[in-house]
Amino acid sequence: PLSQVPDDMNILLSQVTPVLKAAMGNLGANFHFFVYSDRAQSGDRIMNPYLKGELTVSFKSQDGRPQQVRFKTPLNSLYKPRICPNGEEAHISWNYCPWSGEKL
C-alpha cells in the first residue's frame, strides 16, 4: 500500500466511506481501503484496466488461511454495455456471443 495517499484519492475515500456506512450499517463502517500505485518503478503501468489480462490479489484471512481474488480485464464497467442477440449482457472481452455464436 502507498504510505502517502494522493489528495484526490483521499477526497474520494472521504466521500465513499460515509455512504457505505449509511447504506450498510456496521458492515459499511468496517470497510477498509488499501491504495496502491498502478506504476512500477520504471514508470510503466502494472495493470491496465482496458487490456486483456488478470489481476490476482493475495492475502490472508483473519484465521491465517490464504485467500485470492481475481479480477479479469478489461473491466466491463469502463465500456458501454454490450448485449447478445438473446438479450443477455455480453462481457467486453468476448468476441462471440456464447449463446448464439454470433460475432459481437
Biopython code that builds the backbone (N, CA, C, O; Angstrom):
import numpy as np
from Bio.PDB.StructureBuilder import StructureBuilder

atoms = [
    (1, "PRO", "N", (0.832, -1.208, 0.000)),
    (1, "PRO", "CA", (0.000, 0.000, 0.000)),
    (1, "PRO", "C", (0.870, 1.263, 0.000)),
    (1, "PRO", "O", (1.992, 1.260, 0.506)),
    (2, "LEU", "N", (0.335, 2.324, -0.569)),
    (2, "LEU", "CA", (1.058, 3.592, -0.567)),
    (2, "LEU", "C", (1.145, 4.133, 0.852)),
    (2, "LEU", "O", (0.170, 4.073, 1.602)),
    (3, "SER", "N", (2.299, 4.658, 1.221)),
    (3, "SER", "CA", (2.438, 5.259, 2.551)),
    (3, "SER", "C", (1.807, 6.652, 2.569)),
    (3, "SER", "O", (1.330, 7.103, 3.610)),
    (4, "GLN", "N", (1.803, 7.326, 1.430)),
    (4, "GLN", "CA", (1.185, 8.646, 1.306)),
    (4, "GLN", "C", (0.095, 8.566, 0.239)),
    (4, "GLN", "O", (0.398, 8.440, -0.947)),
    (5, "VAL", "N", (-1.159, 8.637, 0.651)),
    (5, "VAL", "CA", (-2.287, 8.549, -0.276)),
    (5, "VAL", "C", (-2.451, 9.902, -0.973)),
    (5, "VAL", "O", (-2.487, 10.933, -0.302)),
    (6, "PRO", "N", (-2.550, 9.919, -2.308)),
    (6, "PRO", "CA", (-2.734, 11.178, -3.038)),
    (6, "PRO", "C", (-3.993, 11.918, -2.590)),
    (6, "PRO", "O", (-4.978, 11.300, -2.188)),
    (7, "ASP", "N", (-3.948, 13.251, -2.663)),
    (7, "ASP", "CA", (-5.070, 14.076, -2.203)),
    (7, "ASP", "C", (-6.379, 13.741, -2.902)),
    (7, "ASP", "O", (-7.427, 13.685, -2.258)),
    (8, "ASP", "N", (-6.335, 13.515, -4.222)),
    (8, "ASP", "CA", (-7.583, 13.223, -4.936)),
    (8, "ASP", "C", (-8.200, 11.909, -4.468)),
    (8, "ASP", "O", (-9.423, 11.779, -4.433)),
    (9, "MET", "N", (-7.367, 10.936, -4.107)),
    (9, "MET", "CA", (-7.882, 9.665, -3.600)),
    (9, "MET", "C", (-8.427, 9.835, -2.181)),
    (9, "MET", "O", (-9.429, 9.211, -1.831)),
    (10, "ASN", "N", (-7.788, 10.662, -1.368)),
    (10, "ASN", "CA", (-8.303, 10.952, -0.018)),
    (10, "ASN", "C", (-9.690, 11.577, -0.087)),
    (10, "ASN", "O", (-10.565, 11.251, 0.716)),
    (11, "ILE", "N", (-9.888, 12.477, -1.051)),
    (11, "ILE", "CA", (-11.197, 13.116, -1.211)),
    (11, "ILE", "C", (-12.244, 12.063, -1.568)),
    (11, "ILE", "O", (-13.328, 12.032, -0.986)),
    (12, "LEU", "N", (-11.912, 11.206, -2.522)),
    (12, "LEU", "CA", (-12.847, 10.143, -2.922)),
    (12, "LEU", "C", (-13.186, 9.227, -1.747)),
    (12, "LEU", "O", (-14.358, 8.943, -1.502)),
    (13, "LEU", "N", (-12.179, 8.770, -1.026)),
    (13, "LEU", "CA", (-12.411, 7.871, 0.107)),
    (13, "LEU", "C", (-13.218, 8.545, 1.212)),
    (13, "LEU", "O", (-14.044, 7.901, 1.859)),
    (14, "SER", "N", (-12.983, 9.836, 1.432)),
    (14, "SER", "CA", (-13.734, 10.551, 2.476)),
    (14, "SER", "C", (-15.209, 10.685, 2.104)),
    (14, "SER", "O", (-16.054, 10.854, 2.983)),
    (15, "GLN", "N", (-15.527, 10.610, 0.809)),
    (15, "GLN", "CA", (-16.920, 10.687, 0.375)),
    (15, "GLN", "C", (-17.573, 9.312, 0.324)),
    (15, "GLN", "O", (-18.759, 9.178, 0.627)),
    (16, "VAL", "N", (-16.817, 8.295, -0.054)),
    (16, "VAL", "CA", (-17.368, 6.947, -0.193)),
    (16, "VAL", "C", (-17.624, 6.299, 1.173)),
    (16, "VAL", "O", (-18.627, 5.609, 1.352)),
    (17, "THR", "N", (-16.736, 6.515, 2.117)),
    (17, "THR", "CA", (-16.830, 5.854, 3.423)),
    (17, "THR", "C", (-18.155, 6.138, 4.137)),
    (17, "THR", "O", (-18.800, 5.185, 4.574)),
    (18, "PRO", "N", (-18.599, 7.393, 4.281)),
    (18, "PRO", "CA", (-19.883, 7.614, 4.958)),
    (18, "PRO", "C", (-21.080, 7.065, 4.179)),
    (18, "PRO", "O", (-22.082, 6.674, 4.777)),
    (19, "VAL", "N", (-20.978, 7.034, 2.854)),
    (19, "VAL", "CA", (-22.068, 6.471, 2.043)),
    (19, "VAL", "C", (-22.198, 4.981, 2.331)),
    (19, "VAL", "O", (-23.307, 4.479, 2.513)),
    (20, "LEU", "N", (-21.075, 4.274, 2.371)),
    (20, "LEU", "CA", (-21.112, 2.840, 2.683)),
    (20, "LEU", "C", (-21.667, 2.601, 4.084)),
    (20, "LEU", "O", (-22.464, 1.686, 4.293)),
    (21, "LYS", "N", (-21.246, 3.420, 5.036)),
    (21, "LYS", "CA", (-21.731, 3.263, 6.416)),
    (21, "LYS", "C", (-23.232, 3.497, 6.484)),
    (21, "LYS", "O", (-23.947, 2.754, 7.156)),
    (22, "ALA", "N", (-23.715, 4.527, 5.792)),
    (22, "ALA", "CA", (-25.155, 4.831, 5.815)),
    (22, "ALA", "C", (-25.957, 3.732, 5.117)),
    (22, "ALA", "O", (-27.058, 3.397, 5.552)),
    (23, "ALA", "N", (-25.418, 3.179, 4.054)),
    (23, "ALA", "CA", (-26.151, 2.176, 3.287)),
    (23, "ALA", "C", (-26.079, 0.786, 3.902)),
    (23, "ALA", "O", (-27.014, -0.002, 3.764)),
    (24, "MET", "N", (-24.968, 0.479, 4.585)),
    (24, "MET", "CA", (-24.746, -0.890, 5.044)),
    (24, "MET", "C", (-24.577, -1.035, 6.548)),
    (24, "MET", "O", (-24.370, -2.144, 7.039)),
    (25, "GLY", "N", (-24.660, 0.052, 7.277)),
    (25, "GLY", "CA", (-24.537, -0.024, 8.728)),
    (25, "GLY", "C", (-23.149, -0.443, 9.172)),
    (25, "GLY", "O", (-22.150, 0.059, 8.656)),
    (26, "ASN", "N", (-23.081, -1.375, 10.142)),
    (26, "ASN", "CA", (-21.790, -1.814, 10.687)),
    (26, "ASN", "C", (-20.885, -2.421, 9.625)),
    (26, "ASN", "O", (-19.668, -2.239, 9.670)),
    (27, "LEU", "N", (-21.464, -3.139, 8.672)),
    (27, "LEU", "CA", (-20.666, -3.727, 7.605)),
    (27, "LEU", "C", (-19.967, -2.618, 6.809)),
    (27, "LEU", "O", (-18.767, -2.698, 6.550)),
    (28, "GLY", "N", (-20.717, -1.596, 6.428)),
    (28, "GLY", "CA", (-20.140, -0.475, 5.685)),
    (28, "GLY", "C", (-19.118, 0.301, 6.492)),
    (28, "GLY", "O", (-18.148, 0.816, 5.938)),
    (29, "ALA", "N", (-19.330, 0.389, 7.812)),
    (29, "ALA", "CA", (-18.391, 1.110, 8.673)),
    (29, "ALA", "C", (-17.065, 0.362, 8.803)),
    (29, "ALA", "O", (-16.049, 0.959, 9.158)),
    (30, "ASN", "N", (-17.073, -0.928, 8.519)),
    (30, "ASN", "CA", (-15.865, -1.730, 8.673)),
    (30, "ASN", "C", (-15.155, -2.028, 7.354)),
    (30, "ASN", "O", (-14.302, -2.914, 7.294)),
    (31, "PHE", "N", (-15.503, -1.295, 6.303)),
    (31, "PHE", "CA", (-14.764, -1.425, 5.047)),
    (31, "PHE", "C", (-13.406, -0.748, 5.235)),
    (31, "PHE", "O", (-13.314, 0.328, 5.825)),
    (32, "HIS", "N", (-12.377, -1.380, 4.736)),
    (32, "HIS", "CA", (-11.038, -0.801, 4.787)),
    (32, "HIS", "C", (-10.496, -0.731, 3.368)),
    (32, "HIS", "O", (-10.560, -1.707, 2.620)),
    (33, "PHE", "N", (-9.969, 0.416, 3.008)),
    (33, "PHE", "CA", (-9.445, 0.621, 1.665)),
    (33, "PHE", "C", (-7.924, 0.658, 1.703)),
    (33, "PHE", "O", (-7.328, 1.293, 2.573)),
    (34, "PHE", "N", (-7.310, -0.024, 0.759)),
    (34, "PHE", "CA", (-5.862, -0.018, 0.603)),
    (34, "PHE", "C", (-5.568, 0.587, -0.760)),
    (34, "PHE", "O", (-6.101, 0.134, -1.773)),
    (35, "VAL", "N", (-4.729, 1.599, -0.785)),
    (35, "VAL", "CA", (-4.429, 2.305, -2.030)),
    (35, "VAL", "C", (-3.028, 1.921, -2.484)),
    (35, "VAL", "O", (-2.059, 2.029, -1.732)),
    (36, "TYR", "N", (-2.944, 1.471, -3.728)),
    (36, "TYR", "CA", (-1.680, 1.065, -4.328)),
    (36, "TYR", "C", (-1.402, 1.926, -5.550)),
    (36, "TYR", "O", (-2.326, 2.445, -6.175)),
    (37, "SER", "N", (-0.151, 2.072, -5.882)),
    (37, "SER", "CA", (0.233, 2.736, -7.122)),
    (37, "SER", "C", (0.011, 1.776, -8.281)),
    (37, "SER", "O", (0.184, 0.567, -8.125)),
    (38, "ASP", "N", (-0.368, 2.299, -9.433)),
    (38, "ASP", "CA", (-0.522, 1.436, -10.606)),
    (38, "ASP", "C", (0.703, 1.533, -11.516)),
    (38, "ASP", "O", (0.642, 1.162, -12.689)),
    (39, "ARG", "N", (1.807, 2.030, -10.975)),
    (39, "ARG", "CA", (3.041, 2.180, -11.751)),
    (39, "ARG", "C", (4.182, 1.407, -11.102)),
    (39, "ARG", "O", (4.336, 1.404, -9.880)),
    (40, "ALA", "N", (4.982, 0.748, -11.947)),
    (40, "ALA", "CA", (6.197, 0.079, -11.476)),
    (40, "ALA", "C", (7.275, 1.144, -11.291)),
    (40, "ALA", "O", (7.074, 2.296, -11.676)),
    (41, "GLN", "N", (8.401, 0.778, -10.714)),
    (41, "GLN", "CA", (9.496, 1.732, -10.523)),
    (41, "GLN", "C", (9.978, 2.305, -11.847)),
    (41, "GLN", "O", (10.483, 3.427, -11.889)),
    (42, "SER", "N", (9.828, 1.549, -12.926)),
    (42, "SER", "CA", (10.228, 2.012, -14.256)),
    (42, "SER", "C", (9.284, 3.077, -14.802)),
    (42, "SER", "O", (9.612, 3.753, -15.777)),
    (43, "GLY", "N", (8.102, 3.235, -14.177)),
    (43, "GLY", "CA", (7.102, 4.184, -14.654)),
    (43, "GLY", "C", (6.026, 3.540, -15.506)),
    (43, "GLY", "O", (5.017, 4.173, -15.816)),
    (44, "ASP", "N", (6.235, 2.265, -15.896)),
    (44, "ASP", "CA", (5.241, 1.545, -16.694)),
    (44, "ASP", "C", (4.046, 1.164, -15.827)),
    (44, "ASP", "O", (4.184, 0.937, -14.625)),
    (45, "ARG", "N", (2.872, 1.096, -16.452)),
    (45, "ARG", "CA", (1.686, 0.663, -15.722)),
    (45, "ARG", "C", (1.781, -0.803, -15.357)),
    (45, "ARG", "O", (2.176, -1.629, -16.180)),
    (46, "ILE", "N", (1.424, -1.128, -14.131)),
    (46, "ILE", "CA", (1.420, -2.511, -13.656)),
    (46, "ILE", "C", (0.214, -3.241, -14.234)),
    (46, "ILE", "O", (0.322, -4.389, -14.665)),
    (47, "MET", "N", (-0.925, -2.574, -14.240)),
    (47, "MET", "CA", (-2.145, -3.178, -14.756)),
    (47, "MET", "C", (-2.933, -2.121, -15.499)),
    (47, "MET", "O", (-3.158, -1.024, -14.989)),
    (48, "ASN", "N", (-3.346, -2.456, -16.700)),
    (48, "ASN", "CA", (-4.164, -1.552, -17.485)),
    (48, "ASN", "C", (-5.574, -2.130, -17.539)),
    (48, "ASN", "O", (-5.762, -3.222, -18.075)),
    (49, "PRO", "N", (-6.572, -1.426, -16.997)),
    (49, "PRO", "CA", (-7.934, -1.982, -16.949)),
    (49, "PRO", "C", (-8.587, -2.118, -18.315)),
    (49, "PRO", "O", (-9.663, -2.706, -18.429)),
    (50, "TYR", "N", (-7.949, -1.579, -19.362)),
    (50, "TYR", "CA", (-8.509, -1.649, -20.707)),
    (50, "TYR", "C", (-7.943, -2.802, -21.526)),
    (50, "TYR", "O", (-8.487, -3.125, -22.582)),
    (51, "LEU", "N", (-6.865, -3.429, -21.064)),
    (51, "LEU", "CA", (-6.235, -4.505, -21.821)),
    (51, "LEU", "C", (-6.626, -5.861, -21.264)),
    (51, "LEU", "O", (-6.929, -5.986, -20.077)),
    (52, "LYS", "N", (-6.622, -6.898, -22.132)),
    (52, "LYS", "CA", (-6.935, -8.251, -21.675)),
    (52, "LYS", "C", (-5.879, -8.731, -20.702)),
    (52, "LYS", "O", (-4.681, -8.594, -20.950)),
    (53, "GLY", "N", (-6.323, -9.286, -19.611)),
    (53, "GLY", "CA", (-5.408, -9.823, -18.616)),
    (53, "GLY", "C", (-6.146, -10.178, -17.343)),
    (53, "GLY", "O", (-7.363, -10.360, -17.339)),
    (54, "GLU", "N", (-5.390, -10.274, -16.264)),
    (54, "GLU", "CA", (-5.971, -10.649, -14.982)),
    (54, "GLU", "C", (-5.102, -10.095, -13.868)),
    (54, "GLU", "O", (-3.875, -10.101, -13.963)),
    (55, "LEU", "N", (-5.740, -9.621, -12.823)),
    (55, "LEU", "CA", (-5.053, -9.166, -11.622)),
    (55, "LEU", "C", (-5.472, -10.089, -10.492)),
    (55, "LEU", "O", (-6.664, -10.268, -10.243)),
    (56, "THR", "N", (-4.504, -10.673, -9.811)),
    (56, "THR", "CA", (-4.786, -11.539, -8.669)),
    (56, "THR", "C", (-4.280, -10.860, -7.407)),
    (56, "THR", "O", (-3.108, -10.492, -7.317)),
    (57, "VAL", "N", (-5.169, -10.696, -6.433)),
    (57, "VAL", "CA", (-4.809, -10.111, -5.148)),
    (57, "VAL", "C", (-4.795, -11.243, -4.136)),
    (57, "VAL", "O", (-5.797, -11.933, -3.952)),
    (58, "SER", "N", (-3.651, -11.433, -3.474)),
    (58, "SER", "CA", (-3.495, -12.495, -2.468)),
    (58, "SER", "C", (-3.385, -11.866, -1.083)),
    (58, "SER", "O", (-2.711, -10.852, -0.904)),
    (59, "PHE", "N", (-4.043, -12.467, -0.120)),
    (59, "PHE", "CA", (-3.995, -12.002, 1.265)),
    (59, "PHE", "C", (-4.318, -13.162, 2.182)),
    (59, "PHE", "O", (-4.671, -14.250, 1.726)),
    (60, "LYS", "N", (-4.196, -12.926, 3.475)),
    (60, "LYS", "CA", (-4.544, -13.953, 4.461)),
    (60, "LYS", "C", (-5.777, -13.517, 5.227)),
    (60, "LYS", "O", (-5.913, -12.349, 5.592)),
    (61, "SER", "N", (-6.674, -14.460, 5.468)),
    (61, "SER", "CA", (-7.864, -14.162, 6.257)),
    (61, "SER", "C", (-7.462, -14.054, 7.732)),
    (61, "SER", "O", (-6.314, -14.318, 8.089)),
    (62, "GLN", "N", (-8.401, -13.669, 8.572)),
    (62, "GLN", "CA", (-8.096, -13.488, 9.998)),
    (62, "GLN", "C", (-7.576, -14.767, 10.644)),
    (62, "GLN", "O", (-6.769, -14.716, 11.572)),
    (63, "ASP", "N", (-8.038, -15.908, 10.153)),
    (63, "ASP", "CA", (-7.570, -17.169, 10.740)),
    (63, "ASP", "C", (-6.269, -17.661, 10.093)),
    (63, "ASP", "O", (-5.807, -18.763, 10.388)),
    (64, "GLY", "N", (-5.674, -16.836, 9.204)),
    (64, "GLY", "CA", (-4.385, -17.170, 8.621)),
    (64, "GLY", "C", (-4.431, -17.940, 7.321)),
    (64, "GLY", "O", (-3.389, -18.200, 6.720)),
    (65, "ARG", "N", (-5.637, -18.316, 6.868)),
    (65, "ARG", "CA", (-5.748, -19.056, 5.611)),
    (65, "ARG", "C", (-5.505, -18.124, 4.425)),
    (65, "ARG", "O", (-5.992, -16.993, 4.420)),
    (66, "PRO", "N", (-4.757, -18.585, 3.422)),
    (66, "PRO", "CA", (-4.534, -17.741, 2.242)),
    (66, "PRO", "C", (-5.813, -17.584, 1.423)),
    (66, "PRO", "O", (-6.584, -18.533, 1.280)),
    (67, "GLN", "N", (-6.028, -16.408, 0.898)),
    (67, "GLN", "CA", (-7.197, -16.099, 0.082)),
    (67, "GLN", "C", (-6.719, -15.421, -1.203)),
    (67, "GLN", "O", (-5.671, -14.775, -1.208)),
    (68, "GLN", "N", (-7.464, -15.560, -2.270)),
    (68, "GLN", "CA", (-7.161, -14.882, -3.522)),
    (68, "GLN", "C", (-8.444, -14.350, -4.139)),
    (68, "GLN", "O", (-9.498, -14.981, -4.070)),
    (69, "VAL", "N", (-8.328, -13.172, -4.745)),
    (69, "VAL", "CA", (-9.422, -12.585, -5.509)),
    (69, "VAL", "C", (-8.859, -12.277, -6.887)),
    (69, "VAL", "O", (-7.789, -11.681, -7.003)),
    (70, "ARG", "N", (-9.576, -12.679, -7.933)),
    (70, "ARG", "CA", (-9.113, -12.441, -9.308)),
    (70, "ARG", "C", (-10.036, -11.445, -9.996)),
    (70, "ARG", "O", (-11.260, -11.547, -9.919)),
    (71, "PHE", "N", (-9.423, -10.489, -10.664)),
    (71, "PHE", "CA", (-10.137, -9.517, -11.475)),
    (71, "PHE", "C", (-9.704, -9.718, -12.915)),
    (71, "PHE", "O", (-8.527, -9.568, -13.241)),
    (72, "LYS", "N", (-10.654, -10.056, -13.777)),
    (72, "LYS", "CA", (-10.337, -10.218, -15.197)),
    (72, "LYS", "C", (-10.524, -8.876, -15.895)),
    (72, "LYS", "O", (-11.492, -8.158, -15.644)),
    (73, "THR", "N", (-9.580, -8.554, -16.773)),
    (73, "THR", "CA", (-9.664, -7.318, -17.528)),
    (73, "THR", "C", (-9.770, -7.653, -19.005)),
    (73, "THR", "O", (-9.312, -8.716, -19.423)),
    (74, "PRO", "N", (-10.356, -6.783, -19.799)),
    (74, "PRO", "CA", (-10.751, -5.415, -19.492)),
    (74, "PRO", "C", (-11.976, -5.388, -18.568)),
    (74, "PRO", "O", (-12.777, -6.322, -18.540)),
    (75, "LEU", "N", (-12.092, -4.292, -17.819)),
    (75, "LEU", "CA", (-13.204, -4.155, -16.888)),
    (75, "LEU", "C", (-14.458, -3.730, -17.650)),
    (75, "LEU", "O", (-14.465, -2.703, -18.328)),
    (76, "ASN", "N", (-15.494, -4.515, -17.534)),
    (76, "ASN", "CA", (-16.765, -4.254, -18.216)),
    (76, "ASN", "C", (-17.315, -2.868, -17.897)),
    (76, "ASN", "O", (-17.904, -2.217, -18.759)),
    (77, "SER", "N", (-17.122, -2.419, -16.661)),
    (77, "SER", "CA", (-17.710, -1.157, -16.213)),
    (77, "SER", "C", (-17.128, 0.056, -16.920)),
    (77, "SER", "O", (-17.685, 1.149, -16.812)),
    (78, "LEU", "N", (-16.022, -0.104, -17.642)),
    (78, "LEU", "CA", (-15.411, 1.022, -18.337)),
    (78, "LEU", "C", (-15.930, 1.199, -19.759)),
    (78, "LEU", "O", (-15.495, 2.106, -20.468)),
    (79, "TYR", "N", (-16.849, 0.347, -20.180)),
    (79, "TYR", "CA", (-17.351, 0.362, -21.547)),
    (79, "TYR", "C", (-18.870, 0.443, -21.569)),
    (79, "TYR", "O", (-19.532, 0.181, -20.565)),
    (80, "LYS", "N", (-19.417, 0.813, -22.733)),
    (80, "LYS", "CA", (-20.860, 0.770, -22.922)),
    (80, "LYS", "C", (-21.287, -0.694, -22.869)),
    (80, "LYS", "O", (-20.577, -1.553, -23.391)),
    (81, "PRO", "N", (-22.425, -1.001, -22.252)),
    (81, "PRO", "CA", (-22.884, -2.392, -22.182)),
    (81, "PRO", "C", (-23.074, -2.991, -23.579)),
    (81, "PRO", "O", (-23.544, -2.321, -24.498)),
    (82, "ARG", "N", (-22.706, -4.244, -23.715)),
    (82, "ARG", "CA", (-22.910, -4.987, -24.959)),
    (82, "ARG", "C", (-23.947, -6.065, -24.685)),
    (82, "ARG", "O", (-23.948, -6.697, -23.628)),
    (83, "ILE", "N", (-24.829, -6.261, -25.659)),
    (83, "ILE", "CA", (-25.934, -7.205, -25.486)),
    (83, "ILE", "C", (-25.886, -8.250, -26.600)),
    (83, "ILE", "O", (-25.740, -7.914, -27.775)),
    (84, "CYS", "N", (-26.010, -9.511, -26.216)),
    (84, "CYS", "CA", (-26.106, -10.603, -27.188)),
    (84, "CYS", "C", (-27.501, -10.574, -27.834)),
    (84, "CYS", "O", (-28.416, -9.945, -27.303)),
    (85, "PRO", "N", (-27.660, -11.251, -28.970)),
    (85, "PRO", "CA", (-28.966, -11.284, -29.639)),
    (85, "PRO", "C", (-30.105, -11.792, -28.748)),
    (85, "PRO", "O", (-31.259, -11.418, -28.957)),
    (86, "ASN", "N", (-29.794, -12.642, -27.754)),
    (86, "ASN", "CA", (-30.849, -13.160, -26.869)),
    (86, "ASN", "C", (-31.163, -12.217, -25.707)),
    (86, "ASN", "O", (-31.982, -12.544, -24.848)),
    (87, "GLY", "N", (-30.510, -11.041, -25.675)),
    (87, "GLY", "CA", (-30.779, -10.051, -24.634)),
    (87, "GLY", "C", (-29.866, -10.143, -23.427)),
    (87, "GLY", "O", (-29.922, -9.284, -22.548)),
    (88, "GLU", "N", (-29.022, -11.170, -23.366)),
    (88, "GLU", "CA", (-28.097, -11.325, -22.246)),
    (88, "GLU", "C", (-26.925, -10.353, -22.401)),
    (88, "GLU", "O", (-26.503, -10.047, -23.516)),
    (89, "GLU", "N", (-26.407, -9.874, -21.266)),
    (89, "GLU", "CA", (-25.263, -8.973, -21.288)),
    (89, "GLU", "C", (-24.011, -9.728, -21.715)),
    (89, "GLU", "O", (-23.762, -10.844, -21.258)),
    (90, "ALA", "N", (-23.227, -9.115, -22.591)),
    (90, "ALA", "CA", (-22.000, -9.728, -23.089)),
    (90, "ALA", "C", (-20.794, -9.005, -22.495)),
    (90, "ALA", "O", (-20.733, -7.775, -22.514)),
    (91, "HIS", "N", (-19.844, -9.762, -21.972)),
    (91, "HIS", "CA", (-18.624, -9.161, -21.420)),
    (91, "HIS", "C", (-17.817, -8.533, -22.539)),
    (91, "HIS", "O", (-17.790, -9.046, -23.657)),
    (92, "ILE", "N", (-17.168, -7.434, -22.242)),
    (92, "ILE", "CA", (-16.413, -6.686, -23.245)),
    (92, "ILE", "C", (-15.296, -7.522, -23.870)),
    (92, "ILE", "O", (-14.908, -7.257, -25.007)),
    (93, "SER", "N", (-14.776, -8.509, -23.172)),
    (93, "SER", "CA", (-13.679, -9.320, -23.698)),
    (93, "SER", "C", (-14.160, -10.411, -24.661)),
    (93, "SER", "O", (-13.344, -11.044, -25.331)),
    (94, "TRP", "N", (-15.470, -10.635, -24.737)),
    (94, "TRP", "CA", (-15.989, -11.681, -25.614)),
    (94, "TRP", "C", (-15.985, -11.205, -27.060)),
    (94, "TRP", "O", (-16.363, -10.068, -27.346)),
    (95, "ASN", "N", (-15.561, -12.066, -27.963)),
    (95, "ASN", "CA", (-15.621, -11.770, -29.396)),
    (95, "ASN", "C", (-16.892, -12.325, -30.023)),
    (95, "ASN", "O", (-17.377, -11.816, -31.034)),
    (96, "TYR", "N", (-17.426, -13.382, -29.403)),
    (96, "TYR", "CA", (-18.631, -14.035, -29.899)),
    (96, "TYR", "C", (-19.610, -14.235, -28.754)),
    (96, "TYR", "O", (-19.203, -14.417, -27.606)),
    (97, "CYS", "N", (-20.888, -14.201, -29.060)),
    (97, "CYS", "CA", (-21.926, -14.478, -28.070)),
    (97, "CYS", "C", (-21.877, -15.969, -27.745)),
    (97, "CYS", "O", (-21.958, -16.787, -28.661)),
    (98, "PRO", "N", (-21.747, -16.353, -26.462)),
    (98, "PRO", "CA", (-21.667, -17.778, -26.126)),
    (98, "PRO", "C", (-22.979, -18.526, -26.315)),
    (98, "PRO", "O", (-22.979, -19.756, -26.369)),
    (99, "TRP", "N", (-24.098, -17.812, -26.419)),
    (99, "TRP", "CA", (-25.394, -18.463, -26.570)),
    (99, "TRP", "C", (-25.752, -18.694, -28.041)),
    (99, "TRP", "O", (-26.283, -19.744, -28.403)),
    (100, "SER", "N", (-25.453, -17.692, -28.885)),
    (100, "SER", "CA", (-25.835, -17.807, -30.295)),
    (100, "SER", "C", (-24.657, -18.079, -31.213)),
    (100, "SER", "O", (-24.847, -18.548, -32.335)),
    (101, "GLY", "N", (-23.435, -17.792, -30.754)),
    (101, "GLY", "CA", (-22.259, -17.960, -31.594)),
    (101, "GLY", "C", (-22.025, -16.811, -32.555)),
    (101, "GLY", "O", (-21.082, -16.838, -33.346)),
    (102, "GLU", "N", (-22.893, -15.789, -32.488)),
    (102, "GLU", "CA", (-22.748, -14.639, -33.390)),
    (102, "GLU", "C", (-21.599, -13.744, -32.954)),
    (102, "GLU", "O", (-21.317, -13.603, -31.764)),
    (103, "LYS", "N", (-20.931, -13.131, -33.954)),
    (103, "LYS", "CA", (-19.829, -12.210, -33.673)),
    (103, "LYS", "C", (-20.402, -10.952, -33.021)),
    (103, "LYS", "O", (-21.429, -10.427, -33.449)),
    (104, "LEU", "N", (-19.725, -10.485, -31.988)),
    (104, "LEU", "CA", (-20.162, -9.274, -31.296)),
    (104, "LEU", "C", (-19.457, -8.048, -31.844)),
    (104, "LEU", "O", (-19.703, -6.935, -31.377)),
]
sb = StructureBuilder()
sb.init_structure("model")
sb.init_model(0)
sb.init_chain("A")
sb.init_seg("    ")
for serial, (resi, resn, name, xyz) in enumerate(atoms, 1):
    if name == "N":
        sb.init_residue(resn, " ", resi, " ")
    sb.init_atom(name, np.array(xyz, "f"), 0.0, 1.0, " ", f" {name:<3s}", serial, name[0])
structure = sb.get_structure()
